[in-house]
Amino acid sequence: MKAVIFHQHGTVDELHYQDLPDPTPGDHEVLVRVKAASINHLDLWVRMGIPGPPIPLPHISGCDGAGEIVKVGKAVTGIPLGQRVIISPGISCGTCRYCRTGWDSLCPAYQIIGYQLQGTFAEYVKIPKDNAIPMPDGLTFTHAAGIPLVFLTAYHMIFTRANLRIGEDVLVMAAGSGVGTAAIQLARIAGARVIAAASTEEKLHVAKQLGAHETINYSDHDLARHVKELTGGKGADVIIEHTGGENFKRCLNALAKNGRLVTCGSTSQPDLDLNLRLLFVKHVNILGSYMGAKWELLEVLKLFQQGKLKGVVHQVFPLKEARDAERFIEERKNIGKIVVVP
């Protein structure tokens, strides 16, 4: 098969499009012919060498994907060849206390396809049978590939961690990102008033089209002041944040008393200095959020089936141009998802 692989961590120049042996599925696995895969910031971090669990080298990135079942393991039943599937990126043990209570992303054995395991930037990928989810009708492979990681992450942040309620004011940071475009739509479904913040007017225009009630260009405005103006001096009840760095501190100033700030990443900078007085005086809640449970992804797909959500795909690249595709994201040119097609 053709695949994009890196043999050592570094820049996009470490990505190589080359021939590799086709994967062989184990007894409880299936082999998927990848029709489309989307790129996430996690793929960039994995390629650069993110601190944390060891990454197998040489490595194929790609957490998200959609395709067709072409082979099944000896113990797999009920999955027909040719089945169109979306790949669920998270793999857990299924038996620990976290898995039993619906928190499988906290499982000690939790792994992400394309991170700790070989990924979807290839013509074929083998995955556990339970990670092959039938595609909802009406979705193209291109749009389906961009759903799992960002919509699962946003759903978990909004409904499970923040418990966003009807009528609350929610600020969605980096509104032009994959998580941002998903969060805007999910927050509308929750019945909240959505304030979208991004760095360009083009991204804010898309945010409006997705349902944002108000927008803020945080490259031109004092974020906290503008949020308070839009909320009658109160601030945002909930903030969806994943950039880190100075934006994180700006978000704390924009948060209402007793507000909830949910963070799932640090695309700009993971380290920062905080004034702890701001936390206890305003009685704020800072909530970490990591991926989400498989049942939450199934809820997301129901919403797509009902026509309540739509994927935002900015551009499609041939897989062999993965360097250009990842560079496009590094330069923050994308609005929504970048997809690669083998």
Contacts in CASP RR format, 6 or more apart in sequence:
PFRMAT RR
TARGET T0000
AUTHOR 0000-0000-0000
METHOD contacts of the structure
MODEL  1
MKAVIFHQHGTVDELHYQDLPDPTPGDHEVLVRVKAASINHLDLWVRMGI
PGPPIPLPHISGCDGAGEIVKVGKAVTGIPLGQRVIISPGISCGTCRYCR
TGWDSLCPAYQIIGYQLQGTFAEYVKIPKDNAIPMPDGLTFTHAAGIPLV
FLTAYHMIFTRANLRIGEDVLVMAAGSGVGTAAIQLARIAGARVIAAAST
EEKLHVAKQLGAHETINYSDHDLARHVKELTGGKGADVIIEHTGGENFKR
CLNALAKNGRLVTCGSTSQPDLDLNLRLLFVKHVNILGSYMGAKWELLEV
LKLFQQGKLKGVVHQVFPLKEARDAERFIEERKNIGKIVVVP
1 19 0 8 1.000
1 20 0 8 1.000
1 21 0 8 1.000
1 22 0 8 1.000
1 23 0 8 1.000
1 122 0 8 1.000
1 123 0 8 1.000
1 124 0 8 1.000
2 17 0 8 1.000
2 18 0 8 1.000
2 19 0 8 1.000
2 20 0 8 1.000
2 122 0 8 1.000
2 123 0 8 1.000
2 319 0 8 1.000
2 320 0 8 1.000
2 342 0 8 1.000
3 17 0 8 1.000
3 18 0 8 1.000
3 19 0 8 1.000
3 20 0 8 1.000
3 60 0 8 1.000
3 121 0 8 1.000
3 122 0 8 1.000
3 123 0 8 1.000
3 319 0 8 1.000
4 15 0 8 1.000
4 16 0 8 1.000
4 17 0 8 1.000
4 60 0 8 1.000
4 61 0 8 1.000
4 121 0 8 1.000
4 122 0 8 1.000
4 319 0 8 1.000
4 320 0 8 1.000
4 322 0 8 1.000
4 340 0 8 1.000
5 15 0 8 1.000
5 16 0 8 1.000
5 18 0 8 1.000
5 20 0 8 1.000
5 58 0 8 1.000
5 59 0 8 1.000
5 60 0 8 1.000
5 121 0 8 1.000
6 14 0 8 1.000
6 15 0 8 1.000
6 16 0 8 1.000
6 47 0 8 1.000
6 57 0 8 1.000
6 58 0 8 1.000
6 59 0 8 1.000
6 61 0 8 1.000
7 14 0 8 1.000
7 16 0 8 1.000
7 57 0 8 1.000
7 58 0 8 1.000
8 14 0 8 1.000
8 57 0 8 1.000
9 47 0 8 1.000
9 48 0 8 1.000
9 49 0 8 1.000
9 55 0 8 1.000
10 47 0 8 1.000
10 48 0 8 1.000
10 49 0 8 1.000
11 48 0 8 1.000
12 47 0 8 1.000
12 322 0 8 1.000
12 323 0 8 1.000
12 326 0 8 1.000
12 327 0 8 1.000
12 330 0 8 1.000
13 323 0 8 1.000
14 47 0 8 1.000
15 47 0 8 1.000
15 322 0 8 1.000
15 323 0 8 1.000
15 326 0 8 1.000
17 319 0 8 1.000
17 320 0 8 1.000
17 322 0 8 1.000
20 60 0 8 1.000
20 122 0 8 1.000
22 31 0 8 1.000
22 124 0 8 1.000
23 31 0 8 1.000
23 118 0 8 1.000
23 124 0 8 1.000
23 125 0 8 1.000
23 126 0 8 1.000
24 31 0 8 1.000
24 126 0 8 1.000
25 31 0 8 1.000
25 71 0 8 1.000
25 72 0 8 1.000
25 73 0 8 1.000
25 76 0 8 1.000
25 126 0 8 1.000
26 73 0 8 1.000
26 74 0 8 1.000
26 126 0 8 1.000
27 73 0 8 1.000
27 74 0 8 1.000
27 75 0 8 1.000
27 76 0 8 1.000
28 73 0 8 1.000
28 75 0 8 1.000
28 76 0 8 1.000
28 128 0 8 1.000
28 129 0 8 1.000
29 72 0 8 1.000
29 73 0 8 1.000
29 76 0 8 1.000
29 126 0 8 1.000
29 127 0 8 1.000
29 128 0 8 1.000
29 129 0 8 1.000
30 69 0 8 1.000
30 71 0 8 1.000
30 72 0 8 1.000
30 73 0 8 1.000
30 76 0 8 1.000
30 79 0 8 1.000
30 126 0 8 1.000
30 127 0 8 1.000
30 128 0 8 1.000
30 129 0 8 1.000
30 132 0 8 1.000
31 69 0 8 1.000
31 70 0 8 1.000
31 71 0 8 1.000
31 72 0 8 1.000
31 124 0 8 1.000
31 125 0 8 1.000
31 126 0 8 1.000
32 67 0 8 1.000
32 68 0 8 1.000
32 69 0 8 1.000
32 70 0 8 1.000
32 85 0 8 1.000
32 87 0 8 1.000
32 124 0 8 1.000
32 125 0 8 1.000
32 126 0 8 1.000
32 127 0 8 1.000
32 132 0 8 1.000
33 67 0 8 1.000
33 68 0 8 1.000
33 69 0 8 1.000
33 70 0 8 1.000
33 123 0 8 1.000
33 124 0 8 1.000
34 65 0 8 1.000
34 66 0 8 1.000
34 67 0 8 1.000
34 120 0 8 1.000
34 122 0 8 1.000
34 123 0 8 1.000
34 124 0 8 1.000
34 125 0 8 1.000
34 342 0 8 1.000
35 66 0 8 1.000
35 67 0 8 1.000
35 68 0 8 1.000
35 141 0 8 1.000
35 145 0 8 1.000
35 341 0 8 1.000
35 342 0 8 1.000
36 65 0 8 1.000
36 66 0 8 1.000
36 67 0 8 1.000
36 140 0 8 1.000
36 141 0 8 1.000
36 142 0 8 1.000
36 144 0 8 1.000
36 145 0 8 1.000
36 146 0 8 1.000
36 316 0 8 1.000
36 339 0 8 1.000
36 340 0 8 1.000
36 341 0 8 1.000
37 62 0 8 1.000
37 64 0 8 1.000
37 65 0 8 1.000
37 66 0 8 1.000
37 120 0 8 1.000
37 121 0 8 1.000
37 145 0 8 1.000
37 319 0 8 1.000
37 339 0 8 1.000
37 340 0 8 1.000
37 341 0 8 1.000
37 342 0 8 1.000
38 64 0 8 1.000
38 65 0 8 1.000
38 145 0 8 1.000
38 146 0 8 1.000
38 149 0 8 1.000
38 313 0 8 1.000
38 337 0 8 1.000
38 338 0 8 1.000
38 339 0 8 1.000
38 340 0 8 1.000
39 62 0 8 1.000
39 322 0 8 1.000
39 325 0 8 1.000
39 326 0 8 1.000
39 329 0 8 1.000
39 337 0 8 1.000
39 338 0 8 1.000
39 339 0 8 1.000
39 340 0 8 1.000
40 62 0 8 1.000
40 63 0 8 1.000
40 64 0 8 1.000
40 149 0 8 1.000
40 150 0 8 1.000
41 267 0 8 1.000
41 329 0 8 1.000
42 50 0 8 1.000
42 63 0 8 1.000
42 112 0 8 1.000
42 115 0 8 1.000
42 149 0 8 1.000
43 61 0 8 1.000
43 62 0 8 1.000
43 63 0 8 1.000
43 114 0 8 1.000
43 121 0 8 1.000
43 326 0 8 1.000
44 326 0 8 1.000
44 329 0 8 1.000
44 330 0 8 1.000
46 55 0 8 1.000
46 59 0 8 1.000
46 61 0 8 1.000
46 114 0 8 1.000
46 115 0 8 1.000
47 59 0 8 1.000
47 61 0 8 1.000
47 326 0 8 1.000
49 55 0 8 1.000
53 111 0 8 1.000
53 115 0 8 1.000
53 116 0 8 1.000
54 116 0 8 1.000
55 115 0 8 1.000
55 116 0 8 1.000
56 116 0 8 1.000
56 117 0 8 1.000
56 118 0 8 1.000
59 114 0 8 1.000
59 118 0 8 1.000
60 114 0 8 1.000
60 118 0 8 1.000
60 119 0 8 1.000
60 120 0 8 1.000
60 121 0 8 1.000
60 122 0 8 1.000
60 125 0 8 1.000
61 114 0 8 1.000
61 119 0 8 1.000
61 121 0 8 1.000
62 113 0 8 1.000
62 114 0 8 1.000
62 119 0 8 1.000
62 120 0 8 1.000
62 121 0 8 1.000
63 89 0 8 1.000
63 112 0 8 1.000
63 113 0 8 1.000
63 114 0 8 1.000
63 115 0 8 1.000
63 119 0 8 1.000
63 120 0 8 1.000
63 148 0 8 1.000
63 149 0 8 1.000
64 87 0 8 1.000
64 89 0 8 1.000
64 120 0 8 1.000
64 145 0 8 1.000
64 146 0 8 1.000
64 147 0 8 1.000
64 148 0 8 1.000
64 149 0 8 1.000
65 86 0 8 1.000
65 87 0 8 1.000
65 120 0 8 1.000
65 125 0 8 1.000
65 144 0 8 1.000
65 145 0 8 1.000
65 146 0 8 1.000
65 148 0 8 1.000
66 84 0 8 1.000
66 85 0 8 1.000
66 86 0 8 1.000
66 87 0 8 1.000
66 135 0 8 1.000
66 139 0 8 1.000
66 141 0 8 1.000
66 144 0 8 1.000
66 145 0 8 1.000
66 146 0 8 1.000
67 84 0 8 1.000
67 85 0 8 1.000
67 87 0 8 1.000
67 135 0 8 1.000
67 141 0 8 1.000
67 144 0 8 1.000
68 82 0 8 1.000
68 83 0 8 1.000
68 84 0 8 1.000
68 85 0 8 1.000
69 79 0 8 1.000
69 80 0 8 1.000
69 81 0 8 1.000
69 82 0 8 1.000
69 83 0 8 1.000
69 85 0 8 1.000
69 132 0 8 1.000
70 81 0 8 1.000
70 82 0 8 1.000
70 124 0 8 1.000
71 81 0 8 1.000
72 79 0 8 1.000
72 81 0 8 1.000
72 129 0 8 1.000
73 129 0 8 1.000
76 129 0 8 1.000
79 129 0 8 1.000
79 132 0 8 1.000
83 132 0 8 1.000
83 134 0 8 1.000
84 134 0 8 1.000
84 135 0 8 1.000
84 141 0 8 1.000
85 132 0 8 1.000
85 133 0 8 1.000
85 134 0 8 1.000
85 135 0 8 1.000
86 132 0 8 1.000
86 133 0 8 1.000
86 134 0 8 1.000
86 135 0 8 1.000
86 144 0 8 1.000
86 145 0 8 1.000
86 147 0 8 1.000
86 148 0 8 1.000
86 301 0 8 1.000
87 113 0 8 1.000
87 120 0 8 1.000
87 125 0 8 1.000
87 127 0 8 1.000
87 131 0 8 1.000
87 132 0 8 1.000
87 133 0 8 1.000
87 148 0 8 1.000
88 130 0 8 1.000
88 131 0 8 1.000
88 132 0 8 1.000
88 133 0 8 1.000
88 148 0 8 1.000
88 294 0 8 1.000
88 297 0 8 1.000
89 112 0 8 1.000
89 113 0 8 1.000
89 114 0 8 1.000
89 131 0 8 1.000
89 148 0 8 1.000
89 149 0 8 1.000
89 152 0 8 1.000
89 291 0 8 1.000
90 104 0 8 1.000
90 105 0 8 1.000
90 110 0 8 1.000
90 111 0 8 1.000
90 112 0 8 1.000
90 113 0 8 1.000
90 131 0 8 1.000
90 291 0 8 1.000
90 294 0 8 1.000
91 110 0 8 1.000
91 111 0 8 1.000
91 112 0 8 1.000
91 113 0 8 1.000
91 117 0 8 1.000
91 128 0 8 1.000
91 131 0 8 1.000
92 98 0 8 1.000
92 99 0 8 1.000
92 104 0 8 1.000
92 105 0 8 1.000
92 107 0 8 1.000
92 109 0 8 1.000
92 110 0 8 1.000
92 111 0 8 1.000
93 99 0 8 1.000
93 107 0 8 1.000
93 108 0 8 1.000
93 109 0 8 1.000
94 100 0 8 1.000
94 104 0 8 1.000
94 107 0 8 1.000
96 107 0 8 1.000
96 108 0 8 1.000
96 109 0 8 1.000
98 104 0 8 1.000
98 105 0 8 1.000
98 106 0 8 1.000
98 107 0 8 1.000
98 108 0 8 1.000
99 107 0 8 1.000
102 293 0 8 1.000
102 295 0 8 1.000
103 293 0 8 1.000
104 110 0 8 1.000
104 292 0 8 1.000
104 293 0 8 1.000
104 294 0 8 1.000
105 156 0 8 1.000
105 290 0 8 1.000
105 291 0 8 1.000
105 292 0 8 1.000
105 293 0 8 1.000
106 290 0 8 1.000
110 291 0 8 1.000
111 117 0 8 1.000
112 291 0 8 1.000
113 119 0 8 1.000
113 120 0 8 1.000
113 125 0 8 1.000
113 127 0 8 1.000
113 131 0 8 1.000
114 120 0 8 1.000
118 125 0 8 1.000
119 125 0 8 1.000
120 145 0 8 1.000
121 319 0 8 1.000
121 322 0 8 1.000
121 340 0 8 1.000
122 319 0 8 1.000
122 342 0 8 1.000
123 319 0 8 1.000
123 342 0 8 1.000
130 294 0 8 1.000
133 297 0 8 1.000
133 298 0 8 1.000
133 301 0 8 1.000
135 141 0 8 1.000
135 144 0 8 1.000
136 144 0 8 1.000
136 301 0 8 1.000
136 304 0 8 1.000
136 305 0 8 1.000
137 305 0 8 1.000
139 147 0 8 1.000
139 304 0 8 1.000
142 313 0 8 1.000
142 316 0 8 1.000
142 339 0 8 1.000
142 341 0 8 1.000
143 310 0 8 1.000
143 311 0 8 1.000
143 313 0 8 1.000
145 337 0 8 1.000
145 339 0 8 1.000
146 311 0 8 1.000
146 313 0 8 1.000
146 337 0 8 1.000
146 339 0 8 1.000
147 300 0 8 1.000
147 301 0 8 1.000
147 304 0 8 1.000
147 311 0 8 1.000
148 297 0 8 1.000
149 291 0 8 1.000
150 177 0 8 1.000
150 178 0 8 1.000
150 179 0 8 1.000
150 180 0 8 1.000
150 181 0 8 1.000
150 182 0 8 1.000
150 337 0 8 1.000
151 182 0 8 1.000
151 186 0 8 1.000
151 297 0 8 1.000
151 300 0 8 1.000
151 309 0 8 1.000
152 291 0 8 1.000
152 292 0 8 1.000
152 296 0 8 1.000
152 297 0 8 1.000
152 300 0 8 1.000
153 179 0 8 1.000
153 182 0 8 1.000
153 264 0 8 1.000
153 289 0 8 1.000
153 291 0 8 1.000
153 292 0 8 1.000
154 179 0 8 1.000
154 180 0 8 1.000
154 182 0 8 1.000
154 183 0 8 1.000
154 186 0 8 1.000
154 240 0 8 1.000
155 182 0 8 1.000
155 186 0 8 1.000
155 292 0 8 1.000
155 296 0 8 1.000
155 297 0 8 1.000
155 299 0 8 1.000
155 300 0 8 1.000
156 264 0 8 1.000
156 289 0 8 1.000
156 291 0 8 1.000
156 292 0 8 1.000
156 293 0 8 1.000
156 296 0 8 1.000
157 179 0 8 1.000
157 183 0 8 1.000
157 240 0 8 1.000
157 262 0 8 1.000
157 264 0 8 1.000
157 289 0 8 1.000
158 164 0 8 1.000
158 170 0 8 1.000
158 183 0 8 1.000
158 186 0 8 1.000
158 187 0 8 1.000
158 190 0 8 1.000
158 238 0 8 1.000
158 240 0 8 1.000
158 262 0 8 1.000
159 186 0 8 1.000
159 190 0 8 1.000
159 296 0 8 1.000
160 289 0 8 1.000
160 292 0 8 1.000
160 293 0 8 1.000
160 296 0 8 1.000
161 260 0 8 1.000
161 262 0 8 1.000
161 287 0 8 1.000
161 288 0 8 1.000
161 289 0 8 1.000
162 170 0 8 1.000
162 238 0 8 1.000
162 240 0 8 1.000
162 260 0 8 1.000
162 262 0 8 1.000
162 287 0 8 1.000
163 260 0 8 1.000
164 170 0 8 1.000
164 187 0 8 1.000
164 190 0 8 1.000
164 191 0 8 1.000
164 192 0 8 1.000
164 238 0 8 1.000
165 190 0 8 1.000
165 192 0 8 1.000
166 190 0 8 1.000
166 191 0 8 1.000
166 192 0 8 1.000
167 191 0 8 1.000
167 192 0 8 1.000
167 193 0 8 1.000
168 192 0 8 1.000
168 193 0 8 1.000
168 237 0 8 1.000
168 238 0 8 1.000
169 192 0 8 1.000
169 193 0 8 1.000
169 195 0 8 1.000
169 230 0 8 1.000
169 231 0 8 1.000
169 234 0 8 1.000
169 235 0 8 1.000
169 236 0 8 1.000
169 237 0 8 1.000
169 238 0 8 1.000
169 256 0 8 1.000
170 187 0 8 1.000
170 192 0 8 1.000
170 193 0 8 1.000
170 194 0 8 1.000
170 195 0 8 1.000
170 236 0 8 1.000
170 237 0 8 1.000
170 238 0 8 1.000
170 239 0 8 1.000
170 240 0 8 1.000
171 195 0 8 1.000
171 196 0 8 1.000
171 197 0 8 1.000
171 227 0 8 1.000
171 236 0 8 1.000
171 238 0 8 1.000
171 239 0 8 1.000
171 240 0 8 1.000
171 251 0 8 1.000
171 254 0 8 1.000
172 180 0 8 1.000
172 183 0 8 1.000
172 184 0 8 1.000
172 187 0 8 1.000
172 194 0 8 1.000
172 195 0 8 1.000
172 196 0 8 1.000
172 197 0 8 1.000
172 207 0 8 1.000
172 212 0 8 1.000
172 240 0 8 1.000
173 180 0 8 1.000
173 197 0 8 1.000
173 218 0 8 1.000
173 239 0 8 1.000
173 240 0 8 1.000
173 241 0 8 1.000
173 242 0 8 1.000
173 243 0 8 1.000
173 247 0 8 1.000
173 251 0 8 1.000
174 180 0 8 1.000
174 197 0 8 1.000
174 198 0 8 1.000
174 241 0 8 1.000
174 242 0 8 1.000
174 243 0 8 1.000
174 267 0 8 1.000
175 181 0 8 1.000
175 183 0 8 1.000
175 184 0 8 1.000
175 196 0 8 1.000
175 197 0 8 1.000
175 198 0 8 1.000
175 203 0 8 1.000
175 204 0 8 1.000
175 206 0 8 1.000
175 207 0 8 1.000
175 212 0 8 1.000
175 215 0 8 1.000
176 196 0 8 1.000
176 198 0 8 1.000
176 203 0 8 1.000
176 206 0 8 1.000
176 207 0 8 1.000
176 334 0 8 1.000
176 335 0 8 1.000
176 336 0 8 1.000
177 242 0 8 1.000
177 267 0 8 1.000
177 334 0 8 1.000
177 336 0 8 1.000
178 312 0 8 1.000
178 336 0 8 1.000
178 337 0 8 1.000
179 240 0 8 1.000
179 242 0 8 1.000
179 264 0 8 1.000
180 196 0 8 1.000
180 240 0 8 1.000
180 336 0 8 1.000
181 206 0 8 1.000
181 207 0 8 1.000
181 210 0 8 1.000
181 311 0 8 1.000
181 312 0 8 1.000
181 335 0 8 1.000
181 336 0 8 1.000
182 309 0 8 1.000
182 311 0 8 1.000
183 240 0 8 1.000
184 194 0 8 1.000
184 196 0 8 1.000
184 207 0 8 1.000
184 210 0 8 1.000
184 211 0 8 1.000
184 212 0 8 1.000
185 210 0 8 1.000
185 211 0 8 1.000
185 308 0 8 1.000
185 309 0 8 1.000
185 310 0 8 1.000
186 309 0 8 1.000
187 194 0 8 1.000
187 240 0 8 1.000
188 194 0 8 1.000
188 210 0 8 1.000
188 211 0 8 1.000
189 303 0 8 1.000
189 308 0 8 1.000
189 309 0 8 1.000
192 238 0 8 1.000
193 213 0 8 1.000
193 214 0 8 1.000
194 211 0 8 1.000
194 212 0 8 1.000
194 213 0 8 1.000
194 214 0 8 1.000
195 212 0 8 1.000
195 213 0 8 1.000
195 214 0 8 1.000
195 215 0 8 1.000
195 216 0 8 1.000
195 227 0 8 1.000
195 230 0 8 1.000
195 231 0 8 1.000
195 236 0 8 1.000
196 204 0 8 1.000
196 207 0 8 1.000
196 208 0 8 1.000
196 212 0 8 1.000
196 214 0 8 1.000
196 215 0 8 1.000
196 216 0 8 1.000
197 215 0 8 1.000
197 216 0 8 1.000
197 217 0 8 1.000
197 218 0 8 1.000
197 223 0 8 1.000
198 204 0 8 1.000
198 207 0 8 1.000
198 215 0 8 1.000
198 216 0 8 1.000
198 217 0 8 1.000
198 218 0 8 1.000
199 217 0 8 1.000
199 218 0 8 1.000
199 219 0 8 1.000
199 332 0 8 1.000
200 217 0 8 1.000
200 219 0 8 1.000
201 217 0 8 1.000
202 335 0 8 1.000
203 335 0 8 1.000
204 212 0 8 1.000
204 215 0 8 1.000
204 216 0 8 1.000
204 217 0 8 1.000
206 312 0 8 1.000
206 335 0 8 1.000
206 336 0 8 1.000
207 215 0 8 1.000
208 215 0 8 1.000
210 312 0 8 1.000
214 230 0 8 1.000
216 223 0 8 1.000
216 226 0 8 1.000
216 227 0 8 1.000
216 230 0 8 1.000
218 247 0 8 1.000
218 250 0 8 1.000
223 247 0 8 1.000
223 250 0 8 1.000
223 251 0 8 1.000
223 253 0 8 1.000
223 254 0 8 1.000
224 235 0 8 1.000
224 250 0 8 1.000
224 253 0 8 1.000
224 254 0 8 1.000
227 235 0 8 1.000
227 236 0 8 1.000
227 254 0 8 1.000
228 234 0 8 1.000
228 235 0 8 1.000
228 254 0 8 1.000
231 256 0 8 1.000
234 256 0 8 1.000
234 257 0 8 1.000
235 254 0 8 1.000
235 255 0 8 1.000
235 256 0 8 1.000
236 254 0 8 1.000
236 255 0 8 1.000
236 256 0 8 1.000
236 259 0 8 1.000
237 256 0 8 1.000
237 259 0 8 1.000
237 260 0 8 1.000
238 259 0 8 1.000
238 260 0 8 1.000
238 261 0 8 1.000
238 262 0 8 1.000
239 251 0 8 1.000
239 254 0 8 1.000
239 255 0 8 1.000
239 260 0 8 1.000
239 261 0 8 1.000
239 262 0 8 1.000
240 262 0 8 1.000
241 247 0 8 1.000
241 248 0 8 1.000
241 251 0 8 1.000
241 261 0 8 1.000
241 262 0 8 1.000
241 263 0 8 1.000
242 263 0 8 1.000
242 264 0 8 1.000
242 265 0 8 1.000
242 266 0 8 1.000
242 267 0 8 1.000
243 265 0 8 1.000
243 266 0 8 1.000
243 267 0 8 1.000
243 268 0 8 1.000
244 263 0 8 1.000
244 265 0 8 1.000
244 266 0 8 1.000
244 267 0 8 1.000
244 268 0 8 1.000
244 269 0 8 1.000
244 270 0 8 1.000
244 272 0 8 1.000
245 266 0 8 1.000
245 268 0 8 1.000
245 269 0 8 1.000
245 270 0 8 1.000
245 271 0 8 1.000
245 272 0 8 1.000
246 268 0 8 1.000
246 269 0 8 1.000
246 272 0 8 1.000
247 268 0 8 1.000
248 263 0 8 1.000
248 266 0 8 1.000
248 272 0 8 1.000
249 272 0 8 1.000
249 274 0 8 1.000
251 261 0 8 1.000
252 261 0 8 1.000
252 274 0 8 1.000
252 278 0 8 1.000
252 279 0 8 1.000
252 282 0 8 1.000
252 284 0 8 1.000
253 278 0 8 1.000
255 261 0 8 1.000
255 282 0 8 1.000
255 284 0 8 1.000
256 282 0 8 1.000
257 282 0 8 1.000
257 283 0 8 1.000
257 284 0 8 1.000
258 282 0 8 1.000
258 283 0 8 1.000
258 284 0 8 1.000
258 285 0 8 1.000
259 282 0 8 1.000
259 283 0 8 1.000
259 284 0 8 1.000
259 285 0 8 1.000
260 284 0 8 1.000
260 285 0 8 1.000
260 287 0 8 1.000
261 284 0 8 1.000
261 285 0 8 1.000
261 286 0 8 1.000
261 287 0 8 1.000
262 287 0 8 1.000
262 288 0 8 1.000
262 289 0 8 1.000
263 286 0 8 1.000
263 287 0 8 1.000
263 288 0 8 1.000
263 289 0 8 1.000
264 288 0 8 1.000
264 289 0 8 1.000
264 290 0 8 1.000
278 284 0 8 1.000
279 286 0 8 1.000
300 309 0 8 1.000
303 309 0 8 1.000
304 310 0 8 1.000
311 336 0 8 1.000
311 337 0 8 1.000
312 335 0 8 1.000
312 336 0 8 1.000
312 337 0 8 1.000
313 336 0 8 1.000
313 337 0 8 1.000
313 338 0 8 1.000
313 339 0 8 1.000
314 333 0 8 1.000
314 334 0 8 1.000
314 335 0 8 1.000
314 336 0 8 1.000
314 337 0 8 1.000
314 338 0 8 1.000
315 325 0 8 1.000
315 328 0 8 1.000
315 334 0 8 1.000
315 338 0 8 1.000
315 339 0 8 1.000
316 338 0 8 1.000
316 339 0 8 1.000
316 340 0 8 1.000
316 341 0 8 1.000
317 324 0 8 1.000
317 325 0 8 1.000
317 328 0 8 1.000
317 338 0 8 1.000
317 339 0 8 1.000
317 340 0 8 1.000
317 341 0 8 1.000
318 340 0 8 1.000
318 341 0 8 1.000
319 340 0 8 1.000
319 341 0 8 1.000
319 342 0 8 1.000
321 340 0 8 1.000
322 340 0 8 1.000
325 338 0 8 1.000
325 340 0 8 1.000
328 334 0 8 1.000
328 338 0 8 1.000
329 338 0 8 1.000
END
